[in-house]
Amino acid sequence: INICKNGLWGLCDLRGNEVVKPMFEEIIRTDFDYLVVKNKNKHGIYNVNTKQYIFEPTYDFIMFITPYKYYAVKDGDQFYLTF
């Protein structure tokens, strides 16, 4: 469940326990253990379990395609991010 504190977004579980502290301008999509997030008008992919970015928010756009595959745009270049 998305939560918002002081204008930043995070996640909590169904019991209300904080899973990811509010630290994102926007959570765009939640897929399994990964979040497509937005900070400083850039997109990235965040791993909920490790509490680390898989891809730092340096992309102009990221869209979920299939598990572990995302379409991305950066500086006008289009490509896929896979992990």
Residue pairs with C-beta under 8 A, 6 or more apart in sequence:
1 11
1 12
1 13
1 14
2 9
2 10
2 11
2 27
2 30
3 9
3 10
3 11
3 12
3 18
3 22
4 10
4 22
5 22
6 22
7 25
8 22
8 23
8 24
8 25
9 22
9 23
9 24
9 25
9 26
9 27
9 37
10 18
10 19
10 20
10 21
10 22
10 23
10 24
10 27
11 18
11 19
11 20
11 27
11 30
11 35
11 48
12 18
12 19
13 19
19 48
20 35
20 46
20 48
20 51
23 39
24 35
24 37
24 38
24 39
24 46
25 37
25 38
25 39
25 40
25 41
26 37
26 38
27 35
27 36
27 37
27 38
28 35
28 36
28 37
28 38
28 43
28 62
29 35
29 36
29 63
29 64
31 64
31 67
32 67
33 47
33 48
33 49
34 45
34 46
34 47
34 48
34 54
35 45
35 46
35 48
36 43
36 44
36 45
36 62
36 63
36 64
36 70
37 43
37 44
37 45
37 46
37 57
38 44
38 57
39 57
40 57
42 57
42 58
42 59
42 60
43 57
43 59
43 60
43 61
43 62
43 72
44 53
44 54
44 55
44 56
44 57
44 58
44 59
44 62
45 53
45 54
45 55
45 62
45 70
45 81
45 83
46 52
46 53
46 54
47 53
47 54
54 83
55 62
55 72
55 81
58 74
59 72
59 73
59 74
60 73
60 74
60 75
61 71
61 72
61 73
62 70
62 71
62 72
62 73
62 81
63 70
63 71
63 72
64 70
65 71
65 80
68 82
68 83
69 80
69 81
69 82
70 80
70 81
70 82
71 78
71 79
71 80
71 81
72 78
72 79
72 80
72 81
